[in-house]
Amino acid sequence: MNVCGFQRVYPQQTRIPKFRFAPIRASGISCKPLLKSCKISVLRSSTKLRLCASANSNSHTAKAVAVPIVPSAPSPATDSAEYRKQLAESYGFQQIGKPLPDDVTLRDIITSLPKKVFEINDAKALGTILISVTSYALGIFLIAKSPWYLLPLAWAWTGTAVTGFFVIGHDCAHKSFSRNKLVEDIVGTIAFMPLIYPYEPWRFKHDQHHAKTNMLYGDTAWHPVMKEDMQSSDITRKALTYGYGPVRTWMSIAHWLLWHFDLKKFRKQEVQRVLISLAAVFAFIGIGWPLIINKTGFVGWIKFWLMPWLGYHFWMSTFTIVHHTAPHIPFKDSNDWNAAQAQLNGTVHCDYPRWIELLCHDINWHIPHHISPKIPSYNLRAAQQSLDENWGKYLNKAKWNWRLMKTIMTTCHIYDEQENYISFEQVFPEDSQPIGFLRRVMPDHA
């Protein structure tokens, strides 16, 4: 840590008892001191801050360090329940789990689950299709009949409903939808077509996400920005600042474009299946879009397809961000990476309103899905109950709230080996106005 060059006291803040938090480096989880400006409200109360000028930074970086008001107060253990409770409240979590011991393996966790959660039930699988088709049809009806001022509600419903199509294809890709693998490939391809998402390219990359969850340079889903990328050019820096800031809840669109249409990103033996999926997607574009435009006009294409599609990407981005992103969840180099810790400690269970969970087939009961992708979506709740009973103290849990999203969108930016994440504002303050804007306008309710 740099030596403090100056000190500032915020006079408007009130005094409360304080604790000094010491950093720890634990397996699978990293509970850091709240050194960053975005973490200064660990107790959601006020504190005195010392701003430390970074001596070795190209920019004038300021770091905030909590200073105890009562020097004689005892310092709690950083792995204590009280520490994690305070940290959870600060981040918008309900629970931050204990570090998983190094000697626990992923197989240990899998074998603790009841065998019934792995069973495929064709009737229940068909039920997920029925829910998605009927809810999507209802959404299209609402869009057609709603006055202009109710269209946002109709789009929100329809975008959530079509997200259910994605989850069905997601189960097919994990071979947890049907005992017939050909059926899974067909259903998965069809389910992805309205989203113009190529099924096989996504499946190949998503398998890599599961194999290397929260592995630096290995995970294909959300990962921290590397400082060298921010330094590569002004355009890149601004794009990443907006992408990981104000437009983060739609950044899955960029991921969709960059990862799934370039044949060079796939192995030779994968290319044929990739081409089939691309043909299906372009067939929908070439046939489906003209039919929509012919019947409803270009405005109808926007109303009936584009807006629900943007709604789907809102959930795609939001769900996947929350699943694995928090200031205390580390990304690790392959040499330090541990599968059990990444899947159990590095995944977040987040509760959403019941209608969202219904339409999206419980995809956010996500920890058991990462313990074993072979668990069908309709068995995730039972699997989660088993994990609660056997591994509950190690789990990260949240209920979707504004503080959770604000923490992620204003804090979890650039990779740092010691702190996990540092904010754009700390390293590139001159280009971080979008992050400052989010910090000012986003609600802080938990």
N, C-alpha and C positions, 0 to 999 in steps of 0.2 A: 504494500500500500504506500502511496506517496505521502510525504510529510506535508502536513497542512500548512498552507501559506497564509491563510486568513480565516477569520471566523465571522459568521453572521448569525444573529439571533432574530427570529421572527417574533416581533412583539405582540402580534395579535393572537398568538397561540396560548392556550391555557396549560397550566402545569398538572401533570398527573404522575403517579408513581411509574417509574421506568425500570426496565431490565436491560442489562447489557447482553447482546447476543454475540456469541462467538461462532466463527465459521466451522463447519464440519465437512468432511469429504467421506461420505458413506456409500456403501454399495447400493446401486440402483436408485438412489435418491440423493439430492444435495440440498440440504437446508442451510442457506447462506444467511449471513447477517444482512440486514436491510441497508445496503450501502448505496443503492441507486436512488435517484430522485423519485422514481416511480414507486418506490417501496417505503417512502418515509412515513407512511401512516400505518405501520404494522399493527398498532392497537386501534386504528381508526380514530385516534385522538391526536392531539397536538404534542409536539416535542421540540426541544431546541436542536438546532442542526449546526454542525460545523461543515462548511463547504471547503473541500480540499482541492486545490488547484493541481492538475496533473502536470508534472514537470517534464514528462517525456512525450507529450502529445503535440501533434501539429496544430491542433485547435485548442481553444481555451476550454478545456473540459472541467466540469465541476462534479464532484462526487459528494453525496450526502451521507453523513455518518451519524447515527443516533448517539447522543451524549446523555448519560444518566443524570437526572436531576438530583437524585439522592445517591451520592457516591458509595455510601455504606450498604446499599441494598444488595442482598445476595444475588448472584448470577445463576439462573437455572441452567441445568444441563441442556445442551442444544438438541439432544435427542429425547427430551422429556415430552410427556403428553401436553404439558402446559405450553411449551414452545411451539409445538405443532398446531395447537389450537389457536394461538395468537397468529401464527403464520397463515393458517387456513382462513381466518377471519379477514386478514389483510388482503388476501388474493381473491376472496369470494368463493372459497371452498367450504364444504361442510366438514371434510376430514382430509388431512394429509397423512398418508400412511407411514408407518415406521419403515426404516430400511430393511429390505429383505436380506437375511443372512446369506453369505457367500456360498454356503454348502447346500442351499436349496436349489434343486434343479427344476426345469420345466416339467420333466416327467413326474416329479413328486407332486406337482400341482395338478397335472392332468389326471393322475391315478386317484387323486382324492375326490374327483367328480363322480357322481353316480352315473352308471352306464346308460341309464334311460335318457340322459340329456343328449346323447349322440344318435338316438334313434330317429330315422327319417319316417315321417308320417305323410303319406301321399294326400290324405284328406286335408290335413292342415296346410300342406303346401298349396293345394288347390284353393284353400280358403284365403291365402295371401293374395293370390291372383284375383279372386272375386272381390276382395276388399279394394285392391288397387284399381281394377277396371270400373267398379261401380262408383267409387269416390272420384275418379277422373271424369267419368261421364257426367256425374253431378256437377263437377266443376265447369265443364264445357257448357252445360245447361245454364249455370249461374252467370257465366260470362255473356252468353247470348241474351239473357233476359234482364240483366242488371242495368240500372241507370248508370250513367258515367261515374257518379260519386260513390257507387258501391263496387265499381270494378276492382279497386285495389284489394278488397276482401275476397272477391271471386278469384283473382289471380293468386292471392296467398294460399287459398284452399287448393286450387288446381296445381300450383307449383309443389305444394307439399304432397298432394296425391301422386303426382308423376315421380316424385322422389321414391315412392314405394315401388315403382317399376325398377328403378335402379337397385333397390335392396333385393328384389327378386332375382335380378341378374347377378347380383353380388353373391347370393347363396348358390346359384348355379355355378359360378366360377370356382367356388370353394368345394364343389361336389357335395353340398349339404342340402340340396333341394329335392333330388330324386335318386332312386337307385339305378335308373337308366341314364347313362352318361350322354347318350345321343340326345335324349329329351332335354337334358340340362343345357347342352350346347345350343339347341334350337330355341328353347325358351329364353335363355340368356341373351342370344342375339336379337330376338324379337323385342324383348323388354328394353334393350338399350337403343333400339332404332329410333323411337320418337325423341330421344335425347340427343340424337346424332352422335352417340358415343360408340366407338368401335369396341366390340365386346372382347375379342381375343387380345388386342394390344393392351387394353386395360387389365385383363386377367394376368398377363405375363408380368406387367409392372407391379400390380397389386400383390402378387405372390412374393415379389422381392421386398415389398414393404413389410409383409409379415415375417419373412425370413430375417430381416435386418432392421426391425423396428427401433427407431431412435439411435441408429448407428450413423455416425458422422460419415458422409460420403456414400453410404450404402443404402439408406432409406430413400424410397422414391416419393414419399409423401412430404408433408411439411417438415422443413428443417431450418435451422438458423441461417441467417445470411452470414457469409464470410466477409471479414473486414476487407480483404483484398478485392472482392467483387465491388464493394462500395467505393473503393479507391480507383477502380479501373477507368471510369469516365464519369463526367458530370451527368450525362443522360442516364447511365445505368444507376447511379446513385439516386437520382430523382425518381426513376421508375420504381426502384425497390422501396424507397421511402413511402411512396403512394401505395404500392402493392402490398406492403406489410403494414400499412396504416389505414387510411380511409377506405380503400377499395378491397381490403383483405377478405371481406365476406363474399367477394365475387372472384377471388383470385384462382379458384378452381378452373375458371375459363382459360386462363393462361396455361395451367397445368394440362388441361385437356388438349389444347392446341400443340403444345411443345412436346408432349410425351407420346402421343398415340397415332400420329399420322406420318412420322418419319421412319421409313423402312430401315434406315441405317442404325436405328436404336434397338434392332431386334436381331437375334441370332439367325443363322441361315435356316435352321430347321423350324423356326417359328414363322418365317415369312409367308408361307402358303396360307396358314390359318389367319394371319394378319390381313392378307389380301381379301379373304372371304368376308371378314368383318367390315373392311373398308368398302367393299362392294355393296354390302347391306345398307351401310350408312348413306352412301351416295345414291343408292336406289330410293331411299326415303326422301332425300333432298330432291332428286329428279322427278319423283312421282308425287310424293305427299305434299310438298310445298306448292307445286303448280295447282294441285286439286284444291288446296285451301285458298289460294289466291283467286282461282277461278270462281269459287263459290262465294267468297266473302270479300274479295279485293285485298289490296296490300295492307290496308288498315286492319282487315280481318286477320291477316297473317300475324300482324303484331299482337292483336288482341288474343287470338286463340292459340298461337304457338310461342311467339317470342317472349311474351311476359311470363307465362307459366315456366318457360325454360329458364329465364332469369331467376324465378323463384326457386326452381330446383337447384340452381348453382349457388344461391344464397345458402340453402341448407347443406349442400355438398361441401361448401367451404367452411361453414360454421361448425358442422359436425366434426369434420376431420381436423380442424384447428383444435377444438376443445378436447378431442380424444387423446392428444399426445403433447399438448403445449401448455407449459406453466413455468414460472420462474424457478421452481424447485426441481423440475424434471430435466435431467441432463441428457444431452446427446454425447455419446462416447465414441472414441476411436475404436476400431475393430479389435485392437489388442486388449482393451479394457472392457469391452462389451460383454454382457452376460445376458443370455436369453431370458431366464426366469425373471431377473430384475427388470429388464426392458419391458416385458409383456405384463407383469403384475404391477410393479412400482411405476412403470413409465406409461401406463394407460389410465384414463380417467373415466369413471362412471359418472354420467351427467343425466339428471332427470329433466325432462321437458314436459310441457302440458300433455295430458293424456291423449288428446286427439292427435297430436303430432306423433306420439309414440305408436298409436294405432295405425295411422296412415303410413308410417315409415317402418313398421314391422320391428320395433324394438331394436333398431340398429345401434342406439346409444347405450344399450346394456352391453358395453363394448369390452369390458375386461374379460369376460369368459370367451368372447369371440377371439381375442388375442391369445388366450391360453390355448384354445384349439379352434381353428376356423371350421372344423368339421361339425361343430354344433349348429343345428338349424336355428334360424331366427326365432321360431316359435318356442324354442327350448332355452333361450338365453336367460329368461327370468329364473327358471329353476336352477340353472347353472350358477347364476349370480347368488342365489340364496345359499348354495353350497359353499361358494367362495366366502361369503359373509361369515358362515359358521366356522370355516376352517382357516381362513386367511384374512379375516376381516380387518385386523389391526394394521395390515400392510397396504390397504386399498386407498386410493385417492377417490374422493367422492365430492360431487357438487350438484347443485340444483341451478339450472341456467339462471343467470342474473346479470345485471349490468356491470357490477364490479368485476365479475369474472372476465367478461369481454373487454372491459377497459384495461384490466391488468395485462391481458394478452396483447391487445392492439397497441398499447403505449409502452410496453416493457420488453416483450419477447421478440427481439430483433436480431442483434448481431451475436454470433457465437463467441463465448469467452470460456476458456478452460476452467477458470476458478469460479466464475459467477454464473455459469451456464448461459445467461443472456445479459447483454447490456443494451440499453436503448440507443436508438439513433441520436437522440438528443445529447447523449454523453460524448459521442465521438464526432458527430457532424452537426453541431447545433445550428450552424448557419443554413443548413438544408432541411431542418427538421420542423419547419412551421406546420406541416400537416399533422405531425404527432402532437405538437403543442395545442393545435386546434382541437384534436380529439380529447386531449386531457381536460380542456376547458369545457367542452360541450357535452361529453358523454356523462350520463348519470352515474352516481357511485353507489346505487342501492344494491344491497345484497339480500 
